[in-house]
Amino acid sequence: AISKMTHEDFSCISGSGKLDEPLGTMADLPLVPASLQALVELLSKPENIKGAKGVFGKASSWAGAPATFSAKMSAGEAATALKSWLHQLAEPIIPSNMHKLIKFCYISNMADEVFTLLYASLSDQYMQVFRVVFEYLAKVAAAEGDNGLSAEAVAIAFGPSMWPPDEKDKDAGLQVSIIQKLIEQTMAGRMFAIPEGLRNLVELKEAAEEAAKAFSNAHDMYMYHVLSASLQGNKGKARSQAEQAAEEKRLKQLFSLPASESLQKSYPTRLQKAIPVRGTLYVWNKFICFHGLVFGFDCIEVVPVKAITSLEKMNHTSGEIIRTDIINAISVLSSDRDLVFFWDEDCKSKFSVLEDLWESQFFGGGGEEEGDEGGADALAPSQAQTLSEEEWDAFLAGVKVVTYGKNDDLITEGKLSRDLYQIGTGTTRVVKKVGKEELVLFRLEAPEVVGEIEFLKDGGLTAVAGVKSNEDDTEIYVLKRSFMVKLMESQPVFALRFFKFLAVLLAERLGQTATVEYHKDLAQQSGLAAGEHAKLSAEQKAKARQARLDEEFTSRFDVDETVLFDSPACVQKSRPLFGHAYVSKSIFGFYGSLFAFETMEAVALQDVSSVDTAKDGKLVVCTKGGKTFEFELLGAGDAGAAFAKGLQEAVAAAGKEGGEIVRMEGLQGGAESVDAGLMDILLKGAEFISHKEGDKIITAGEQSDAMYQLGFGTVRVEAKDGGETVTLDRLHAGAMFGEMEFVHRSSDANIADVLATKEAKVYRISYTKMAALVKEQPKFAVHFYKHVAQTLAVRLSGTSTVHTKEQ
């Protein structure tokens, strides 16, 4: 019976199924050959499941497909027969045309989505055979306690039969891992479950057909978005009407239109300014609106149709009104503005729509309807980052439009990058070299921005990944960092908006990596266990710590010296302010920060008159000028006493030449410092909370309403993966958390717990208080958003690294 199976019986075709039952309840498998059912039934007997290790390990002389199945066949012969049966299928049970894609998506941690679509892309008969085989293998692996066979061992035994080795591809280990994942998916009940939003197998097959259209480039992270979108299937169609209504409401808020307005048409276009600004022209009942976005700044135009005094067709090249069939621009003139929209193609049909609307409003009569000009009927305006005409002219003077050819480099991996790029037309890809391969991390399209990590680093940064254009004639906006820095210094109005835009952008991108799946995949790709860094020698750890301390000290105090010793410390203000104390050969300094506000105090060792330890354990430093500093040293054990003794010795060793006391307080590195009293405002507005080991500071599943800074101790970020707890990150003194939710203002629930590791002292400030502070203190707001953007950029740059076991 097995030998009579034909190519037609087991040909791998996409989306031809007629079954209409959900995968999770489909019990009848009529297309599975009786011979296969008999083999699996024999192998699934309890004694054969328990003894599977011996069954799989027995050699058998059975070498071909028998004409009939024999009930007397031994379990070992049946296992060999099953492997041979799978091996002789006209097309492997895991289709060869999907091997490359599956491999890439697996190492990119997209296995769940890809495997579901893989299953749905099979013919009906192949689907049923696939299910029977993997449900059997899952039973074997589930009985590991009896038979000693893990999912990995089962995958090793059956892998070559389901995914025959390719002479060109020697990576059999990856193939085994993929089959292991399939088995584990089946064991968990996820392999044959209809994804949320799809009603039955037919809809899943339709989704798989849509995804199959994107299979041309297997080394493309953009696949993830295509696959995920296709999995939504009819769910997206069913929600399209509601989504359209929500989008209209958003646009009415953006343009401050009356709620009674209804969107008629929308056209991608370019608006002529100092440079062409790409965006969308929206045609409403009584308004014509435009919205474009250039590096976070919203270009918004709203023209009531009745205010239009002239509507003309134009040829954009010459700028003259013409009366030919070659029309590619429309001039809209009103009492206070002259707007020119243009396209690459003929726009006569668009002009007709605008002309009909204008004539109906201008000549059609009909009194003003209540609410037409806003008032009670108007929706609240959005918080768009708009600029005046003068500000637009100043900003666009530093923006160039550059056209790139296919595969041209915008940013070259390994080279210094300073500028910021925004896609105008076409698409780009972010690439990373792995050996001789070029791995595409993801694809970007208009109006997305790249280069923000390098842009935020003073002096630029060596790019950790490259960016290439995908098509010819790809238009890119390029913003020079040197120009933007000068513009923000001369016109501070740009600084707050720009850094806020970058902070939101980075929060969105970083949020995509804050998942259990991402971190598990990172660990798998690196080949390192969670604590394997502990294998560094004590000397290596000491050198690494010293290098970090010296870098911190130099950047904070602008003194290029080696740190002799240091300690966590605390100074008493309106509330305790935690930070770090440093001693170099010439400086004693303290650095503390609270939600991006920094305070630094330093004194030359030559000017220290005495160093004492008070009864309460505080370190008291007096200067020759009569100043007194008090610090609580937080080191473990006798570290505080050792620090005091070391400081006394450093003072004694310092030269006898006079020096000036250096005292710095406030924000450093900006054009102006914030009022020093702001630190007290922050301290009074923030709660100061002590947590014992294991306390939850943030709880997964709940919505955030505050941001935090760790003053002392450490915390860990954890998430659940089934019954397993995965540590996503460990944060140390000075680290902020909860800031991503503040800048992004997402309504999503927390995806992870944040717990105290041993004792931890934490500052907490509500989003409401922080928002009021940002609004009331523009200078602080600029520094806050810049600090958050730079912090998130450092985190995100770590996610752009492809790890290897050697690294």
N, C-alpha and C positions, 0 to 999 in steps of 0.2 A: 504493500500500500504506500509506503514511504517512497519507494523508487518510482512510482507512477506520478508523483507530484511534478507539475510542469512549471515552466518559466511564467506562464500566464497566471498560475495559481499563486505564485509568490513574487510578483513583480512589484517594485516599490514605486507607487504613484502618489501624487499629492492631491488630497482633498476630494476624493471621489465617493466618500461614504454616504450611505443613506440611513444609517442607524440614528434613532431619535431618542435614545435613552441616555440619561446622565451617566457619566463614567462610573460614579460612585455606587450606582445601584444596578448596573448591567450584569445580571447573573448568567444569562444564557449566552454561550459562545458557540453558535452553530457552525462557524466556519473553521474551527480548529479540527484538523484531521484526526480521525479516530486513533490512528497509530501514535500520534503525539500525546493525545489524552491518556492512552494506555501506558506509555512510557512514564509520564509524569505521575499518574496514579500509583504505579508500582514504586517509583522513587519517593513518593510522598507518604508511604506507609510509615507509621511511627518508628518501627524498628530501623527502617532505612534512613529516616531523618536523624535519629540518634546516632546511628553508625555511619553517617555520611562521610566522615573522615576516611574510614576504611574503604567505603564504596568508591570514593573519588581516587583513592590511592592505588586501587587494584589494577594491575595491567590486564588487558583483555585482548584476545586474538581477533575479536570482532572487528572487521576492517571495512565493511561496506554496508549499504542499506539492504536489509533482507527483503525478500518479496512479501513476507507476511510477518506480523509481530507474534512472537511466541510468549505465552504466559509463563513458560518455564525459564525464561531468560533471567539470569541472575541480576542482582542489583548493580554489580560492577559492569556487566555487559550492557545494562540499560543506561547507565551513566555515559559509557563510551558511545552507545548508540545515539543518545541525545546530543552529545557534542558533535558527532559526525553528521547527524541530521541537520543541525544548525549550520555546520560548515558547508554543507552541500546546497544550501538555499541559493536560488538564482541571484539573489541580492542579499548581502549580509543583513542580519536583523537590525543592526545599526547602520543605516544606509551610507554607502561610501561617498555619495555626493554631499553628505553633511559632515564628514569627518573633520575637515579643517575648521569649519565654523564651530562645531561642538567643542573642539579642543580649545579654541581661543575663548569662547564664552565660558568654558569651565574655569580656566585660569583667571578669567576676569570676574569670577564669582557671579555668574548669571545662570548657573546650572538649572535652578528651579524653572525659570521661564523657558529656557531652551529645551529642556527635556519634555515639558508639557507640549510644546509645539512639535518637537520631534515625533512624539507619540501620535499627535493628531494628523501629521502629514503622511502617515502610512496608509496603505490600502486597508480596507475593512478586514481582510483575512490576516494581513500582517499585524494589524493592531491586536487581534485576538490571540495570535500566536505569541506576540511580544508579551502580552499580559500573562498568559499561562506560564511562560518560561520564567518571567521575573517574579511572579508570585511564588513559584516553587523555590527559586533561589533565595527569596526572602524568608521562606519557612526554614530553610537550612541554616541561614545566618542567625535567625531568631532563636534557634536551639543551640547557640554557641556553648552554653553552659553544659550541654550533654555531649556534643560532638567535637567541641574545641575548634570549630570553624567560624572565624569572624567573617564579616561581609567582605573584607579585603581578601581573605583566603579563598572564598567562593569565587570572587572576581578573577583571581589568579587562575583558578581551575578552569573556568568557562570563558575567560576573556578572549583567547585566541580563536575560539569557535564563533563568537559573536562579532568580533572585530578582527578579522584576519590581518596579520602583520603586513605592512607595506615595506618593500625593499628600500624605498626612499626615506621611510620614516622609522627610525630606530627607537623612538620614544615609547616603548611598550609600557613603561611605568605609568605614563599619563593615561593611556588607554585603560589600564587596570583601575586607576583611580576614578575614571569616569564611570565604568561599569559598577564599581563599588558604590558610587554616589547614586546610581540608578537603583541598586538593590536597597540602599538605605532609604531612598525616597519611597520605595514600595513598602518597606517595613513600617515607615511612619504614616502610611496611608495617604501620602500626597501625590504619588505618581499618577494615580488614576482618578483624581478628583477634578471636577469641572472648576475652572477658575471663577472667582467671584465676578458677577456681572454677565456671565454666559449661561444660557439656560440648558443647553444640551450639546451632544456631540457634533451635530451638524454646524452649530454656531462656532464651536471650537475649530472644526475643520476649515470653516470660512476664514477664521482668524489666522490659521496656519497658512492658508493660501496667500493672504495679504503679507505675512511675514516672509514667505518664500521669495517674494519679489526683491527683498533686500539682501539676498544671500550672495550677491556677486562678489563682495569683498569681505573675506572671512577675517582679515586682520583689522577690524574696524570697530571701535568701542561704540560707535554710533548705532550699531546693531541693537544695543540694549534698548535704546529709545524706541526703535522700530518694533522690536519684539514686544516690549511692554505695551506699546500703544495698540498693537494688533490683538494682544490678549484681552484688551477691554472690549473688543468686538462690538456687539449690539448694545452693550451698556452705554457706550459713547453715543450711539444713535438715539437711544431712548432718552438720554439726558440732554441732547443737543438743544432742545427748545428751552429748557430751563437755563442752560449755560448761555444761550444767546440773550435771554432776558437779563441775566446777571451781567453780561458783558455790556449791554446797552446801558444798564444802570451805572456801571463803572465809568463809561464814556461820558454820560451826562454829568456825573460828578467832576470828571476831569475838565470838561468845558463849561461847567456851571450853567447847564441848560435847564429849562423847565422840565418837570417830570412828564408833561404831556407830549414832549417831542418823541418822534419815532424815526429810527434810522432807515433811510431809503436805499442808499448805496455807499460803498466804500471802495477807494481805488488806491493802490500803492502809487506813490508819485515822488517828485522832488520839488522842493520849494527853493527858489533862487534867493540866496542871501550872499554874504561875502564868499561863501562856498555853497554848493548845492547841499541842502539838508534833506536826507531821505526820510520818508514817513508815509502817512496815510491821509488821504483826503476823505472826509466823511460828509455825506450829503444827508441832511435831516429835512423835516417838513419846512422849517423856516430859518435854518441856519446852515452855513457852510463852515466846516471846521477842519483844521489840520493839526496833526500831532507827529512830531519827530523827536528823536532822542539822540543827543550827542554827548558822550561821556557823562551820562547821568543828568544832564540838563535838558529839561523839557522845552521843546520849541512848540508853542501852542498859538494857534490863530483861530479866532471866532468872529465870523462876519454874519450879522443878520442879513437875510436875503434882501429885505426891504432897504437896507443901507447901501446896497450895491448900486453904483451910478453907471458903471460900464462893465460889460462882459465881452471880451474879444478873443478870437482865435489868433494864434501867433505862430511864427516860425522862430523857434528858440535860438537858432544859430545866428540869425541876423538881428533878432529883436524887433523886426518890423512887422506890422500887421499885413498879412497877405491874403489873397483870395485865390488860393490854389487848393489842390487836393492833398498837399503835403502839409498837414497841420500837426504839430507836436507839442504845442503849449497853449495855455489859457491864462489870460490876464484878468484878474478880478480887482476892479477899482472901486473903492468906497470913499467916504468923506475923509477918513483918517489913515488909509493905507492903500498900497498898491502891491498886490501879490501876484507872482507869476509861478504857476505850476507847470512842470514839463515832464515829458515821457520820451522814451526811445522810439516809440511807435506812434502811429497816427492816433489822435485823440478826438476825432470828430464825434464819436458816439458819446463820449464823456461830456463834450461841450453841449451836445443836444440835451442831455439830462439837466445840466445846470441852466441852460437857456430856458427850457420849459418851466423849470421851477421858478426862475427869476420872473418870467413873464406872467406866470400864474399869480405870484405874489404882488408884482408891481402893477399889473393891469387888471387883475381879477377882482379887485375890491375886497369886500368882506372886512368887517371891523376887527379890531384887536381882540383876540380871545383872552379871557382872564388867565393870568399866569404866563403869558407869552414872554414877558421881560423878567421873569424870575419871581420874586416875592414869595408868597406862601407856597406857591406851587414849585418853586425851584429846589433842587436837591443841594445838599451841602457840598461845597467845592472840595476837590481833592487837595492833597498836600503836594502838588506837583512843584518841581524845582524850576520855576520859570525865571527868565531873565528879561530885562528891559531891552529895547532895541540897541541902546548904547552899550549895554553889557554884552549883548550878543556880538556886536561888532568887535569889542575888545577881546572876547574869548575866541571867536573864529579867526582872528588875525594870527593865532598860533596853531591853527589846525590845517593840515594839508590833506588833500585827497590824492592818494597814490594808487595807480593801477598795477596789479601784479598778474603775472602769467601763471599758467598751471605749474604746480610744484615749486614755485618761487618761495624763498624763505622770508617770512616776516620777522621771526625770531629764530636764531640759530642756537641749538643746544650747545652748551659749553662756552658760549661767547657772552661778553658783557652786554646787558640790555638795560636801557634806561627809559625808553619811551612807552607810551600807551597806544593801543590799537583798537579801533572799533570797526567791525565789519559793516560795510555799506551794502554791497551786493555779493552774491556768491556765497561760498562756504569755505571754511578753513579746517584744518585738522591739527590737533596737538599730538606730537609724536615723540617717542622715546626710543633711543637705540638700545637694543639688547643683543649683544654680540653683533652678528651681521644683519640681524633682523631689524626692521623699523616697526615698532609697535605703535598703533594709533590708539591713544588713550580716549579721546572723544572728538567729536566734530562740533564746530560752532558755526552759527549762521547769524545773519543780521537780526538785531543790532547788538550782538554780544561783544564783550570787551575782553581783550587778552593783554598780558604784560603787566597786570596790576601788582603782582608780587614783586617784580623787579623794580617797578616804578616807585614803590613805597620805600625802598631801601635807599638811604642817602648815598649818592654816588653810583647808584645802579647795582646790579647783581648779576653774577654769572647764571645764565638761564639753565634751569634743571631739566627743561624740555624744550623742544622746538615747535614752531608753528609754521605750517605751509599752506599755501592756497591750493584749492582743489580744482579750480577752473581757470581758464583764460579770462581776462578782463574782470578780475575780481577787484572791486573798489574798496579801499580801506581808508578810514580816517586815521591820521597819525598826529598825536599830540606830543610835542616835545616836553620833556620833564623840565628842562631849564626855563622854558617859557612859562609853564604853569606855576613853578615856584615863584618867579618874579611877579606874575599876575596876582597870586594869592597874597604876596607881601604888600603890593600896591593897592589892591582892592580886596580887603578881607571878606567881602560878601561872597566871594567864590570859595574861600577855604572851607567854611562850614558845610556848604552844599556838596562840595567835591569829596571831602573826606567821609561825609555821611553816605554818599553814593558808593564809595569804595568799600566801606564797612558793610553795607547791606549786600553788595555783590559778593563779597568774600564769605559772609555768613550763609548765603544761599548755597554757594559752592561747597563750603566746608560741611554744611548739613548733609550733603549727599554722601559723605564718606563716614558719617558718624553712625555706622550700623555694625551689628554683630557680624554680618556676612563679610563686610569689608575687612574687619580686623582678623577674622579667621583666615580669610584668603591671604592677607598680608603675611600672617604667620606661616601659612603653607608655602607661599612663594619664597620666603626667606629661608625656610628650612631650620629655623631656630625656635627652640622652646621659649616660653614666656620669660623665664629667669635666666636664660643662657648667658646674658651679659655678665652675670656674676662670675663667670670663668676667667674674667680679666684678673691679672695679678694685682696685688695690693699696690705695687709700684706704678702700674699702668693707670689704676684708678686715681692715685694721688696726682700724677702728672695731668690727667684730664681735668681734675677738679681745680688744680692750680691755674691751668690755662683759662678756665672759665672765670675764676675769681679775678685774675689780672685783667681780662677783657671787660668785665663788669666795672671794676674800679676805674680803669682808664676812661671808659665811656661816661661814667657818672661824675667823676671829679676832674676830668681833663688833666690827669697827672699820669704820665707814662712810667709807672713804677711797679715793682713786684709787691704783691700783698704778703706781708710777713705772717700775719695771723688774723683771724676773723671770728665773729660769733653772731648768731641771731640775737637781736636786741629789741628793746621797747623803750619809747620815751612817753612820758605822761603829758598829754594835752587835755582838752576837755574830755577825751576818752583815750585809752591806750592806743598808741600808734606803733605798729610793729614794723621792723625793718632789719637792717644788717649793719654791724659795725666792722670797720676795716682799719688796719694799721699797716702803713708802708714805712719806708725808711725816713720819710719827712712829714707824713700826714696821718692824723687820726680823723676818721670821718664816719658819719652815720647817714644812711640812705633809707628812707621810708616812702611808701606810696599807698594811695587809697583811691581806687577807681580812676586811675590815670593821672591823679594829682600827685606830684612828687615833692618831697621835701628833703633837702640835703644840708647837713651841718658839718663843717670841717674846720680843723684848727692845725696850724703848723706845730710840729712837736717842739720846736725851739721856744714856743710861747706858752707851753704847758708848765705851770708852776707846781702843781701837785696832782697826784692820782691816788685816790683813796677808795676804800670799800665801806659804805655806810652800814649801820646796824641792820637795816632792812635788806641788805645784800646788794643795793644799787651801787653802780660805779659812779663816782663823783670826780669830774675832771675840772680843775680850776686853771684859769689862764692868768698870765701876768697882767693882763688888762682888766682883771676883775670879773670876767665872765665865768659862769659856772654851768656845766652841763651834767645832767643826771641821766643815767641809762640803766635799765634792768637787763642784765645779760641772761640769755635763755638757754645757753649750752647745757648739756647733760652733765651731771656729777659735779666735778670740781672745775669744769671748763671756765666758769665765770672767774674764779680765783686765779686760774692760770692766765686768762686774758689780762686781768688787772696787773699781774706780775710782769707779763710780757710788755705791756704798755709802759710800765715804770722803767723797765730796762731800755726800751726804745727811746724814751724821753732822755734818759741819762746818756745814751749813746749819741743823741743828736748833737749837732754842732752848737757852739755857744753864740753864733751870730744871731742878731735880732731878726725877727720875721713878723709879718703881719698876720693877724687872725683872719682866716678865710671863713666867712659865714654866708651860706647860700640857702635861700628858702624860696619856694615857689616853683613854677614850671620852668624847666630849662630847655634851651634849644629853640624856642619860638621867638618871634619878633618882639613880643612883649610878655612879661610875666603876669600871671593872674594875681589878684589881691590875695595876700597871705592869709587874710581872714577866711578865705574860702575853705581852707583845710578844716577850720573849726565848724563851718557850716556843714561840710560833709560828715565830719565825725558826729555832730549832733543829730544829723538826719539819718545816720546809719545805726542799726542795732549792732551790738557786740555780743556774740553768743559763743559760749564754750560748749564743745561737744565731746563726749567720751567715745572711746573706740566702738565702732559699729553703728553709731547714730546715723540715721538717714537725714541728710541735709536737703536733698532733692529726691522726690519719689517718682519713679516711672509711672506713667499713666495719668499723672496730674498735670495741670497747666501751670506754667511758671508765672509768678507775679512779682518776682524780685531778682536782682542780680547780687552776686556774692564775690568777696575777695578773701582769700585765705591769708590770715595774719600769721599764724604759727601752726606748725604740724604739717600733715599731709592728708590728702583725701584720694579716694579711688573712684573711678567711674565704671559702673557695672551694668550689664544688661543680661537678660535671660534668653537663652537659646534652647527652647524645650525645657528639659530639666537641668540644663547646664548653665552655670554662671560664667560669663566672659568678662574679663577686665579690659575695658576699652582704653583707659588712660589712668595715669597717676599724676596728681597735681601737687605742687609744693608751695611753700610760703611765697606770697606775692601774686599768685595766679588768680585771675578772675574766672568765674564761670557764671553762666546765665546771661552773659552779654550778647550772645548770638540771638537769643530770643528777643532781647530788648531792641536791637537794631533792626531785626527782621520783622518783628511784630507778628509772628506766626501764631495762629490759634490752635496749632497742633499740640497734643499732649507731650510731655517729656518721654523720651524713648529709653532713658537709662536712669538708674539710681546713682546718687553721689553720696558716699559714706565716709565717715571719719576713719582714718587709719591711726590707731592710738588716739592720743588727745589732739584736738584741733580747735583753734580759736578763729572765728569767722566773722567778718563784717557782712551785714545784710542791709541793702537799701531797696525799697520798693520801686517798681517801675514808675509809679506815679510821682514819687519824690524826685527820682532821677530825671524824668521828663521835664518837670517844672524847673529843676536846676539848669538843665541844658537850655531851656527856653529863656530863662532869666539871665544867664551868664554866657553870652556869645563867645567870649574868649575861652572859657572853660570848655564849651561845646566843641569848638574847633579842635582843641587838644584831645578831648575825650574821643571823638570819632577818629582822629588820626591814630591815637594810641590803639583803639580797638581794631582799626583796619590793619595796622602793622602787626598786632598780636595774631590776628586771624591769618595774615599772610604767612607768618612763620609756621603756623600749624599746617596751613594748606600746602606749603612747599614740601613738607614732609610726606604728604600723600602722593606727590608726583614722582617719588623715587621708586624704581623697580628694584626690589631686593633679590639678591642671590645668596645661596648658602655661604659662598666665599666671603661676601661682604658682611 
